[in-house]
Amino acid sequence: MKKFIISLLFISLALVLSACNTIKGVGQDVQKAGEAIENAVKK
């Protein structure tokens, strides 16, 4: 039972860390899209 709980904790940690990277990537994409729109408006 103890091994199962430890395994579940590690799996949860891996999912949380991968979600953070995904959210960071989406934030960067949105920022780049905003910059592109700003540049288009300035022209």
PDB file of N, CA, C and O in Angstrom:
ATOM      1  N   MET A   1       0.823  -1.191   0.000  1.00  0.00           N
ATOM      2  CA  MET A   1       0.000   0.000   0.000  1.00  0.00           C
ATOM      3  C   MET A   1       0.869   1.258   0.000  1.00  0.00           C
ATOM      4  O   MET A   1       0.559   2.238  -0.678  1.00  0.00           O
ATOM      5  N   LYS A   2       1.964   1.220   0.769  1.00  0.00           N
ATOM      6  CA  LYS A   2       2.850   2.370   0.854  1.00  0.00           C
ATOM      7  C   LYS A   2       3.503   2.661  -0.504  1.00  0.00           C
ATOM      8  O   LYS A   2       3.658   3.822  -0.885  1.00  0.00           O
ATOM      9  N   LYS A   3       3.879   1.614  -1.223  1.00  0.00           N
ATOM     10  CA  LYS A   3       4.483   1.795  -2.547  1.00  0.00           C
ATOM     11  C   LYS A   3       3.476   2.418  -3.514  1.00  0.00           C
ATOM     12  O   LYS A   3       3.841   3.245  -4.349  1.00  0.00           O
ATOM     13  N   PHE A   4       2.218   2.021  -3.396  1.00  0.00           N
ATOM     14  CA  PHE A   4       1.170   2.574  -4.261  1.00  0.00           C
ATOM     15  C   PHE A   4       1.009   4.073  -4.026  1.00  0.00           C
ATOM     16  O   PHE A   4       0.888   4.840  -4.980  1.00  0.00           O
ATOM     17  N   ILE A   5       1.007   4.490  -2.771  1.00  0.00           N
ATOM     18  CA  ILE A   5       0.844   5.907  -2.443  1.00  0.00           C
ATOM     19  C   ILE A   5       2.035   6.721  -2.937  1.00  0.00           C
ATOM     20  O   ILE A   5       1.865   7.819  -3.466  1.00  0.00           O
ATOM     21  N   ILE A   6       3.229   6.185  -2.765  1.00  0.00           N
ATOM     22  CA  ILE A   6       4.428   6.876  -3.235  1.00  0.00           C
ATOM     23  C   ILE A   6       4.406   6.993  -4.758  1.00  0.00           C
ATOM     24  O   ILE A   6       4.752   8.039  -5.306  1.00  0.00           O
ATOM     25  N   SER A   7       4.006   5.935  -5.432  1.00  0.00           N
ATOM     26  CA  SER A   7       3.912   5.975  -6.894  1.00  0.00           C
ATOM     27  C   SER A   7       2.885   7.006  -7.339  1.00  0.00           C
ATOM     28  O   SER A   7       3.116   7.746  -8.295  1.00  0.00           O
ATOM     29  N   LEU A   8       1.768   7.054  -6.658  1.00  0.00           N
ATOM     30  CA  LEU A   8       0.722   8.022  -6.991  1.00  0.00           C
ATOM     31  C   LEU A   8       1.223   9.450  -6.792  1.00  0.00           C
ATOM     32  O   LEU A   8       0.909  10.329  -7.596  1.00  0.00           O
ATOM     33  N   LEU A   9       1.983   9.691  -5.752  1.00  0.00           N
ATOM     34  CA  LEU A   9       2.544  11.022  -5.511  1.00  0.00           C
ATOM     35  C   LEU A   9       3.508  11.433  -6.626  1.00  0.00           C
ATOM     36  O   LEU A   9       3.477  12.573  -7.089  1.00  0.00           O
ATOM     37  N   PHE A  10       4.365  10.498  -7.054  1.00  0.00           N
ATOM     38  CA  PHE A  10       5.303  10.810  -8.125  1.00  0.00           C
ATOM     39  C   PHE A  10       4.580  11.079  -9.447  1.00  0.00           C
ATOM     40  O   PHE A  10       4.963  11.984 -10.188  1.00  0.00           O
ATOM     41  N   ILE A  11       3.562  10.317  -9.739  1.00  0.00           N
ATOM     42  CA  ILE A  11       2.784  10.531 -10.967  1.00  0.00           C
ATOM     43  C   ILE A  11       2.092  11.894 -10.914  1.00  0.00           C
ATOM     44  O   ILE A  11       2.077  12.626 -11.903  1.00  0.00           O
ATOM     45  N   SER A  12       1.527  12.227  -9.767  1.00  0.00           N
ATOM     46  CA  SER A  12       0.871  13.527  -9.607  1.00  0.00           C
ATOM     47  C   SER A  12       1.861  14.666  -9.785  1.00  0.00           C
ATOM     48  O   SER A  12       1.558  15.664 -10.441  1.00  0.00           O
ATOM     49  N   LEU A  13       3.036  14.518  -9.205  1.00  0.00           N
ATOM     50  CA  LEU A  13       4.068  15.540  -9.329  1.00  0.00           C
ATOM     51  C   LEU A  13       4.475  15.722 -10.795  1.00  0.00           C
ATOM     52  O   LEU A  13       4.643  16.853 -11.252  1.00  0.00           O
ATOM     53  N   ALA A  14       4.629  14.646 -11.514  1.00  0.00           N
ATOM     54  CA  ALA A  14       4.993  14.729 -12.930  1.00  0.00           C
ATOM     55  C   ALA A  14       3.919  15.446 -13.733  1.00  0.00           C
ATOM     56  O   ALA A  14       4.231  16.252 -14.609  1.00  0.00           O
ATOM     57  N   LEU A  15       2.667  15.159 -13.440  1.00  0.00           N
ATOM     58  CA  LEU A  15       1.575  15.827 -14.156  1.00  0.00           C
ATOM     59  C   LEU A  15       1.531  17.318 -13.853  1.00  0.00           C
ATOM     60  O   LEU A  15       1.308  18.133 -14.747  1.00  0.00           O
ATOM     61  N   VAL A  16       1.740  17.665 -12.607  1.00  0.00           N
ATOM     62  CA  VAL A  16       1.727  19.081 -12.230  1.00  0.00           C
ATOM     63  C   VAL A  16       2.861  19.827 -12.918  1.00  0.00           C
ATOM     64  O   VAL A  16       2.658  20.928 -13.431  1.00  0.00           O
ATOM     65  N   LEU A  17       4.040  19.244 -12.934  1.00  0.00           N
ATOM     66  CA  LEU A  17       5.182  19.904 -13.568  1.00  0.00           C
ATOM     67  C   LEU A  17       4.987  20.047 -15.073  1.00  0.00           C
ATOM     68  O   LEU A  17       5.360  21.069 -15.647  1.00  0.00           O
ATOM     69  N   SER A  18       4.418  19.055 -15.708  1.00  0.00           N
ATOM     70  CA  SER A  18       4.191  19.159 -17.153  1.00  0.00           C
ATOM     71  C   SER A  18       3.102  20.180 -17.451  1.00  0.00           C
ATOM     72  O   SER A  18       3.158  20.854 -18.480  1.00  0.00           O
ATOM     73  N   ALA A  19       2.122  20.306 -16.579  1.00  0.00           N
ATOM     74  CA  ALA A  19       1.071  21.309 -16.777  1.00  0.00           C
ATOM     75  C   ALA A  19       1.651  22.708 -16.664  1.00  0.00           C
ATOM     76  O   ALA A  19       1.248  23.604 -17.405  1.00  0.00           O
ATOM     77  N   CYS A  20       2.589  22.908 -15.750  1.00  0.00           N
ATOM     78  CA  CYS A  20       3.219  24.227 -15.608  1.00  0.00           C
ATOM     79  C   CYS A  20       3.938  24.611 -16.898  1.00  0.00           C
ATOM     80  O   CYS A  20       3.842  25.753 -17.348  1.00  0.00           O
ATOM     81  N   ASN A  21       4.648  23.672 -17.485  1.00  0.00           N
ATOM     82  CA  ASN A  21       5.347  23.958 -18.737  1.00  0.00           C
ATOM     83  C   ASN A  21       4.364  24.260 -19.853  1.00  0.00           C
ATOM     84  O   ASN A  21       4.619  25.133 -20.683  1.00  0.00           O
ATOM     85  N   THR A  22       3.254  23.556 -19.884  1.00  0.00           N
ATOM     86  CA  THR A  22       2.255  23.793 -20.917  1.00  0.00           C
ATOM     87  C   THR A  22       1.651  25.177 -20.771  1.00  0.00           C
ATOM     88  O   THR A  22       1.501  25.896 -21.759  1.00  0.00           O
ATOM     89  N   ILE A  23       1.306  25.556 -19.558  1.00  0.00           N
ATOM     90  CA  ILE A  23       0.719  26.877 -19.323  1.00  0.00           C
ATOM     91  C   ILE A  23       1.724  27.970 -19.670  1.00  0.00           C
ATOM     92  O   ILE A  23       1.354  28.997 -20.239  1.00  0.00           O
ATOM     93  N   LYS A  24       2.981  27.756 -19.335  1.00  0.00           N
ATOM     94  CA  LYS A  24       4.019  28.733 -19.669  1.00  0.00           C
ATOM     95  C   LYS A  24       4.122  28.897 -21.183  1.00  0.00           C
ATOM     96  O   LYS A  24       4.255  30.015 -21.681  1.00  0.00           O
ATOM     97  N   GLY A  25       4.061  27.785 -21.913  1.00  0.00           N
ATOM     98  CA  GLY A  25       4.130  27.841 -23.375  1.00  0.00           C
ATOM     99  C   GLY A  25       2.951  28.581 -23.981  1.00  0.00           C
ATOM    100  O   GLY A  25       3.120  29.347 -24.930  1.00  0.00           O
ATOM    101  N   VAL A  26       1.764  28.362 -23.443  1.00  0.00           N
ATOM    102  CA  VAL A  26       0.579  29.065 -23.934  1.00  0.00           C
ATOM    103  C   VAL A  26       0.731  30.554 -23.666  1.00  0.00           C
ATOM    104  O   VAL A  26       0.389  31.374 -24.518  1.00  0.00           O
ATOM    105  N   GLY A  27       1.239  30.911 -22.498  1.00  0.00           N
ATOM    106  CA  GLY A  27       1.452  32.323 -22.169  1.00  0.00           C
ATOM    107  C   GLY A  27       2.421  32.989 -23.128  1.00  0.00           C
ATOM    108  O   GLY A  27       2.218  34.135 -23.529  1.00  0.00           O
ATOM    109  N   GLN A  28       3.466  32.278 -23.492  1.00  0.00           N
ATOM    110  CA  GLN A  28       4.434  32.830 -24.440  1.00  0.00           C
ATOM    111  C   GLN A  28       3.805  33.001 -25.818  1.00  0.00           C
ATOM    112  O   GLN A  28       4.071  33.996 -26.493  1.00  0.00           O
ATOM    113  N   ASP A  29       2.977  32.053 -26.249  1.00  0.00           N
ATOM    114  CA  ASP A  29       2.311  32.162 -27.541  1.00  0.00           C
ATOM    115  C   ASP A  29       1.372  33.360 -27.573  1.00  0.00           C
ATOM    116  O   ASP A  29       1.330  34.097 -28.558  1.00  0.00           O
ATOM    117  N   VAL A  30       0.619  33.552 -26.492  1.00  0.00           N
ATOM    118  CA  VAL A  30      -0.309  34.680 -26.430  1.00  0.00           C
ATOM    119  C   VAL A  30       0.466  35.996 -26.443  1.00  0.00           C
ATOM    120  O   VAL A  30       0.043  36.962 -27.077  1.00  0.00           O
ATOM    121  N   GLN A  31       1.590  36.031 -25.749  1.00  0.00           N
ATOM    122  CA  GLN A  31       2.403  37.246 -25.719  1.00  0.00           C
ATOM    123  C   GLN A  31       2.929  37.570 -27.121  1.00  0.00           C
ATOM    124  O   GLN A  31       2.899  38.726 -27.543  1.00  0.00           O
ATOM    125  N   LYS A  32       3.406  36.563 -27.833  1.00  0.00           N
ATOM    126  CA  LYS A  32       3.918  36.790 -29.183  1.00  0.00           C
ATOM    127  C   LYS A  32       2.810  37.240 -30.130  1.00  0.00           C
ATOM    128  O   LYS A  32       3.038  38.080 -31.001  1.00  0.00           O
ATOM    129  N   ALA A  33       1.615  36.685 -29.961  1.00  0.00           N
ATOM    130  CA  ALA A  33       0.490  37.102 -30.795  1.00  0.00           C
ATOM    131  C   ALA A  33       0.141  38.564 -30.504  1.00  0.00           C
ATOM    132  O   ALA A  33      -0.152  39.327 -31.424  1.00  0.00           O
ATOM    133  N   GLY A  34       0.170  38.949 -29.243  1.00  0.00           N
ATOM    134  CA  GLY A  34      -0.096  40.339 -28.870  1.00  0.00           C
ATOM    135  C   GLY A  34       0.940  41.278 -29.458  1.00  0.00           C
ATOM    136  O   GLY A  34       0.596  42.363 -29.926  1.00  0.00           O
ATOM    137  N   GLU A  35       2.199  40.877 -29.441  1.00  0.00           N
ATOM    138  CA  GLU A  35       3.257  41.697 -30.025  1.00  0.00           C
ATOM    139  C   GLU A  35       3.064  41.842 -31.533  1.00  0.00           C
ATOM    140  O   GLU A  35       3.286  42.919 -32.087  1.00  0.00           O
ATOM    141  N   ALA A  36       2.658  40.779 -32.189  1.00  0.00           N
ATOM    142  CA  ALA A  36       2.430  40.833 -33.633  1.00  0.00           C
ATOM    143  C   ALA A  36       1.277  41.798 -33.950  1.00  0.00           C
ATOM    144  O   ALA A  36       1.353  42.557 -34.916  1.00  0.00           O
ATOM    145  N   ILE A  37       0.237  41.769 -33.156  1.00  0.00           N
ATOM    146  CA  ILE A  37      -0.894  42.668 -33.370  1.00  0.00           C
ATOM    147  C   ILE A  37      -0.464  44.121 -33.123  1.00  0.00           C
ATOM    148  O   ILE A  37      -0.845  45.021 -33.873  1.00  0.00           O
ATOM    149  N   GLU A  38       0.326  44.343 -32.075  1.00  0.00           N
ATOM    150  CA  GLU A  38       0.839  45.690 -31.804  1.00  0.00           C
ATOM    151  C   GLU A  38       1.646  46.209 -32.979  1.00  0.00           C
ATOM    152  O   GLU A  38       1.475  47.354 -33.395  1.00  0.00           O
ATOM    153  N   ASN A  39       2.529  45.372 -33.518  1.00  0.00           N
ATOM    154  CA  ASN A  39       3.371  45.786 -34.646  1.00  0.00           C
ATOM    155  C   ASN A  39       2.524  46.082 -35.873  1.00  0.00           C
ATOM    156  O   ASN A  39       2.820  47.014 -36.620  1.00  0.00           O
ATOM    157  N   ALA A  40       1.487  45.310 -36.086  1.00  0.00           N
ATOM    158  CA  ALA A  40       0.625  45.542 -37.243  1.00  0.00           C
ATOM    159  C   ALA A  40      -0.128  46.865 -37.091  1.00  0.00           C
ATOM    160  O   ALA A  40      -0.338  47.566 -38.081  1.00  0.00           O
ATOM    161  N   VAL A  41      -0.529  47.212 -35.893  1.00  0.00           N
ATOM    162  CA  VAL A  41      -1.262  48.456 -35.662  1.00  0.00           C
ATOM    163  C   VAL A  41      -0.340  49.656 -35.834  1.00  0.00           C
ATOM    164  O   VAL A  41      -0.762  50.699 -36.335  1.00  0.00           O
ATOM    165  N   LYS A  42       0.912  49.515 -35.422  1.00  0.00           N
ATOM    166  CA  LYS A  42       1.865  50.619 -35.521  1.00  0.00           C
ATOM    167  C   LYS A  42       2.196  50.949 -36.969  1.00  0.00           C
ATOM    168  O   LYS A  42       2.560  52.088 -37.263  1.00  0.00           O
ATOM    169  N   LYS A  43       2.082  49.994 -37.878  1.00  0.00           N
ATOM    170  CA  LYS A  43       2.446  50.210 -39.291  1.00  0.00           C
ATOM    171  C   LYS A  43       1.404  50.960 -40.034  1.00  0.00           C
ATOM    172  O   LYS A  43       1.563  51.219 -41.227  1.00  0.00           O
TER     173      LYS A  43
END
